[in-house]
Amino acid sequence: MGAFSVRITISVNIILFVAPRFLGQGIGRALIGHALKLKGELLLEVYTDNAQAVSFYEDLGFRELSRRTTKGEGLPVENAKMHLVG
């Protein structure tokens, strides 16, 4: 008999929104920190025209991997794929 291994990767998509009145209180940072503890690394996409969100993720240590200029439906929306390892 031969030996083999199987690796199963499960991907979960979440959308992170914090109500405007709660911005700047560390809620988003805490959520990202908790997710990073659970997963060890995070991969996300962010709208590049949302400078506040891009800056937030960069401040947390995310690095840009790539960009795409359209959504799946062909709509002209630029997203950056970003990655963080804990």
Stockholm file with secondary structure:
# STOCKHOLM 1.0

chainA/1-86         MGAFSVRITISVNIILFVAPRFLGQGIGRALIGHALKLKGELLLEVYTDNAQAVSFYEDLGFRELSRRTTKGEGLPVENAKMHLVG
#=GR chainA/1-86 SS CCCCCCCCCCCCCCCCCCCGGGTTSSHHHHHHHHHHHHHSEEEEEEETTCHHHHHHHHHTTCEEEEEESSCTTCCCCCEEEEEEEC
#=GC SS_cons        CCCCCCCCCCCCCCCCCCCGGGTTSSHHHHHHHHHHHHHSEEEEEEETTCHHHHHHHHHTTCEEEEEESSCTTCCCCCEEEEEEEC
//
